[in-house]
Amino acid sequence: MACKRSGVQIPSAPHKIMKTFLLETKELLFSQWVIAILAIIQVRIVAGNLGPEIYGNIGVYLGFVGISFRLLSSRNSDLILMNYKSTTKNFLQSSLLFELMLGSFSVFFVFGIFYLYYGFIPDYLFLYFFTRIFLNFLEVFKGVFTHEGNMKIYSYVESSSNIVRFILIVSFISVNPSISSYFYALSFYQIFVTVLVLSLLFTNNKNRDLKMKFKDYLNLSKNNFYKIRTDQAVGLIPTHLDVVIIGYFSNYYSAGVYRIAKKLVEPVNSLIVAFSPWMLNKIDRKNNYSFRDLTFKILIPSSGAIALSYLFFGNHLIELIAGSEFSDSYTPMLILATGYIAYYLTFWTRHYLLLNGLILQHTKGRIVNLFVFMITSSLLIPNYGFNGIASSVSLSIIFQKIYEIYAYSKNKNFKNND
């Protein structure tokens, strides 16, 4: 009775937190849900038409391209967010020019890798490489709309661009099931996204302050750019070269089996992607956000449901989506799901460290990830193949997140004692 008279309704607190969370992230969740469903259907069509070997070959090509562009451009949306903290000038045009320059450098890097590894570049990849330069503008869009807190437009762009990507890939593969069709479809997708984000950026650019010169933008971005690039470079090998590594040390079939396993745990990553701009916006505006409530009342219950889904329905999911020839993907899928769920539970640590000037702590966590990956992959791949590299990736993620939790706790305790 005392609790009732005092107005304290403890049981309703988790419900209220969940309701608020869902209201604030509903557009992001919807867009990532659409993306996840389309990705699964796309895997079924592409892998079913092309088979494990060609599907694995595509993964190797994408791995090389991913490492080249990620080295200079990935997460530059964070750079935009950090620049907003340092100036009120209008730096939109300069940021786009900066991304164009980085994209051009990345293409030269891609050419070098392909000539060194293969000795040639297939004709269908030239258009894909060229249009990939302009996809860098998406980073500017993400940074600007995350800063503004416009999750609705952000979500619409994410979902609509992936719908177009799905339609193009499925159409091209259905007409001509080949590796060239896949990359031609990606090329047209990249053109669509470029036009879309540029139109939105210029239409919504309401900043009438003095435009920042390109040279000034370089000076503004320099320090944070190097920190973000170092952070991303360290994570390149486990993130983008895992498929390449298994393809090199084993064969394209093993790469295809592993890639299906990785694709099937991508919905977990989609949740992280959905929550990330919301989380960045929360931390940017409210430094004392309760990560404890988020973890115990939202992330842990949902991660339990995710884990049980993979455990009990994983085999059926593989057969439904990829076909019986990919049945070997079940075990590496469960192993990868363990690591991805660990990341999901603690995804907010990176955003906290970034916006509290501690991005180098996240870089150290990635160094731990890389160190664990290199040691365990060299020991496990020769004997366990795709199961070995899946174990290596999961162990690397878990050790990285343990370090990030330590860095977060250390900084939090220091602030409390200050």
N, C-alpha and C positions, 0 to 999 in steps of 0.2 A: 504493500500500500504506500509506503514511504516513497518508493521510486516513482509510483504513479502520480502522487501529489506533487513531487518535485519537478515533474515534467520530463524526467530523464527516460528516454526510450531506447535503451541500448540495443535491443535486437534490430531496430530499424536502421541503425547507423550504417551497417554494411550495405543494406538495400539502397540507402540514399546515395552512398558513394558510387555504387555500381550504376545507379540510374543517371547520376550526373556525368559519370565517365562515358556512358553510352550516348547520352545526348550530345556531348561535346565531340565525340569521335565518330558519330554515325556515318557522316559522309565519307570519311577516310576508310572506315571499315567496309562500307558498301563498295567503294571503288576497288579495294584490295580483294574483296570477296569475288567481285566480277573478274578481276585479273587472275586470281587463283583458279577459278573454274575454267576460264578460257585457256589458261596454261595447261591444265590437265587434259582438256579435250584436244588441244594442239599436240601435246605429247603423243596421245593415242594415234592421231592421224599421221604425224610426221614419222614417229618411230615405227608404226605399223606399215607404212608405205616404203620406208627406206631400209629398215632392218638395223640390227645392232651395230654392224661394222660402219656403215655410212653415218649413222646417228652419232657414233663415237667420233668419227672423223670431223663432223660438224663441231662437236664439242671441243676438239683440239684446236681447230681454226679460231673459234670464238675465244678460247683461252688465250691465244696469242694476241688477238685484237684487244681483249679485255685488259691484259697486263700493260699493253702499250698506252692505252688511253687512261687507264686508272692511275698510271704513274704520274701524270701531269694534271688530270682534270677531275678525278673522282672526289666527291664531297666538297667541291668548290662552292656549293651552296652554303656551307658553313663559313667560308671566307666572306661571302656576302653578308651573312648575319653579323659577323664580327666587325666588318667595315661599317655597318650601320651604327655600331656603338661608338665609332670614332669620328664620324662626320655627318653633317646634315646636307652636304652638297649632293647634287644629282650625278651619280656615277654610272647610270644605266648604260649609256653608249660605250663608255670606257671599259666596263666590265664585259660587255659583249665582244668588243675588239680583243680584249685579253683572252677570252675563251677561244676566239677564232685563231689567235696566234698559237695557243697551246695545242689546239686540235691539229694544226698544220705540222707542228713539231712531232706530234704523236704519229701521224701518218708516215713521216719519214722513218720513224722508229719501227713501225709495222713492216714497211718495205724491207728494212735491214734484217729483221727477224726472219721473214719468209725466205729471203734469198739465202740467208745463212743456213736455215734448217732444211728447206726444200730445194733451193737452187732455182726456183721459178715462182711466179704468182699466177694462178688461174685467172682467165679473163673476167669471169663473173665477179671476182673480188675487187676489181678496180673501182667500179661504181659504188660498191659497199663501203670501201675505204674513204672515198671522196665525200660521200654524204654523211659518213660518221663524224667528220670534222664539225659539222653544223649542229649535231645532236648535243654538243657541249653547251649550247644556249639553254638547254633544259636545266642546267645547274643554276644559271642566273635566275630563271623563273622560280625554281624551288626556293632559293634564298629569299627573293623578294616577297613571295606570297606567304612564306613561313613567318617572316618578320611582320607582315601585315596581319597575320592571323586569319587569312582568308582561306580556311580549309575547304570551303565549298568549291571554289574555282580550282584549287589545287587538286581536289578529288576528281572533279569532272575531267580535268586534263589527263590525270592518271588513267581513269577508266576508259575514256574515249580513245586515247592513243593506243591503249592495249587492245581495244575492240578492233580498231583499224589494223593493227599488227596481226591479230588473229585472222581476220578476214583475208588479208593479203597472203599470209603464209598458207592457209588452208586452200585458197583458190589456186595459187601457183603450184602447190604440191599435187593437188587433185588433177590438174591439167597435165603436168609433167613432173612425176615423182623423181626428182634429182637434186643433188646438192646445189647446183647452180640456181634452180628455182627458189630454193630456200633463201639464198643470199640476195637474189633480185627482189624478193618480197621484202626483206629487211631494208633494202636500199630505199624503196618507195615509202616504207613506214617512217624512215628517218627524215625524208623530205616532208612528209605530212606533219610530223612533230615540230620540225623547224619552223614551218610557216605558222603553225598554231601558236607556239609560245612567243614568237616574235610579235604577232598581232596582239596578243594579250598584254605583253610587256609594254608596248608603246601606247596601247589604248588606255591602260590603267596607270600610266606614269603621270601622277598628279604633282610630283615634286617640282615646284617652280623656282627652287633655289639655284644658285650658280652651278653651271655644269662643270664637272671636274675634268681636267685635262688628263690625257692618257698617262703622261709622265707622272703626274701627281697621284694617279690611281696606283701606279706601280709602286711608288714610295709608300703609299698608305697600306698596300697589301703585302709588302715584302716580308715582314717578320712573321705574320700569321700564315702566309702562303708556305713559307719554308717549313713551319711546324706541321701544317696539315699534310704537306707533301711527304715529309719524313714519316708521319704517322701512316699514311696510305701505302707508301713504298714498302714498309716493313710487312704489311699484310698481303702483299701481292701474291707471294708464292702459295700459301695455303688456300687463298680465295680463288685464284684464277688458274693456277698451274696444277691443281690436283688432277684434273682430267688429262692434261698434257702429260703429267708424270706417269700416271697409270697406263696411258697409251704408249709411252716410250718404253717403260720397263716391262710391260706385259704385251698387250695387243689392242687393236681397235674394238674387238668384241668386249674385252674387260672394261674398256673405257665407256662403251655403250651401256653395259650393265650398271656400272657405277653412276653414270650420268642419269639414268632413269631413277635410281635410288635418290640421287640428289634432287632431281626435279620433284619427286613426290614428297620431300620434306620442305620444299619451297613455300607451301602455305604457312608454315611457322614463320619463315622469314617475311612473308607478306604481312603478317600481323605486326612484326617489328617495324616494317616500313610504314604501315598505317599509323602506328602510334608515335613514330619518331618526330614528325613535324609538330604534332600536338604537344609532345613532351618538351621539345625545344622551346616552343612558345611559352609553355608554363614556367620553365626554369628562367627564361629570359625576362619574364615579368614578375616572378615570385620565387626568390631564392630559397625560401624555407618550405618548399613543397614537400608534402609527406610521402616519401618513397616507401615507407613502411606500410602505410595503408594500401598503396597501389600494389605492393608485392603480395601481402597476405590476404587481401580481400578481392583482388582481381586476377593477378598473374598466377599465383599458385593454384587456385581452383581450376582455372582454364587450362593450365599446363597439364594437370592431372587428366582432364578429359581428352586432351590431345594425345597424351602418351597411351592411354587405353585404346583410343581409336586406331592408332598405328599397330598396336600389339594384336588386337583381335580382328581387325579388318584389313591389315596390310597386304596379305596374300591375295585377297579378293580384289583389292584396289589395283595391284600390279596387273593381274590378269585382265581386269576390266579396261584399264587404261592403256597398257603397253602390250599385252598379249602374253601367252604362255612362254614364248621364247625368252622373255625377260624375267622368268621366275626366280633366277638367282639373285635378283635385286632385293629380295625380302630382308635378308640378314644385314647387308650394308645399309639398307633404309632404316632399320631399327637402331643400328649403331649411330648413324648420322642424326637421327631424331633425338637421341640422348644429348648430343652436343648442342643441337639447335635449341632444344628446350632450355638447356642451361643458359644459353645466350638470351633467350626470350625472358627468362626470369629476372635477368639483370641488365636488360638492354639500356636502361636509363643511366647506367654508370658513365657511359661514354659522353652522353649529353651533359651530365653534371660536370664532368672534368673539362669538357670543351668550353662551356660558358662560365667556368670559374677560373679560367686562365691556367688550367692544368692539363692541356692537351698532351704535353710531353709525358705525363703519367700514363695516358692511354697508349702512347707510342711504346713506352716500356712494357706495357701489357702485351702489345703486339710482338715485341721482341721475344717475350716469353713464349708466345704462341708459335712464332717462327722457329725458335730453338727446339721446342718440344716436337713440332712437326718434322723438322729435319732429322732428328734423332730417331723418333718412333717410325717414321715412314721408311727410313733406310733399313730398319730392323724388321718391320712387319710386311712390307710389300713383297719381298722375294718369296716369303713363305705363305702369305695369306691373300695376295692379290688385291682385288677390290675390297674385300673385308678388311685387309690391312690398312689401306689408305683411308677407309671410312673411320676406322679406330683412331688413326693418327689425327685426322681432322677433328674428331670429337674431343680427344684428349687435349689437343692444342687449345680449343675453345674453352674448355673447362679451366685449364690452368690460367689462361688469360683473364677470365672473369674473376677467378679467385684473387688475382693480383689487383684488378680494378676495384673490387670490393674493399680490399685492404687500403688502397690509395684513397678511396672515398671516405672510409672510416677514419683514417688518419687525419685528413683535412677537416672533417666534420668535428672531430674531437679538438683539433687545434683552434677552430673558430669558437667552439663552446667555452674553451679555457681562456681565450683571449680577452 
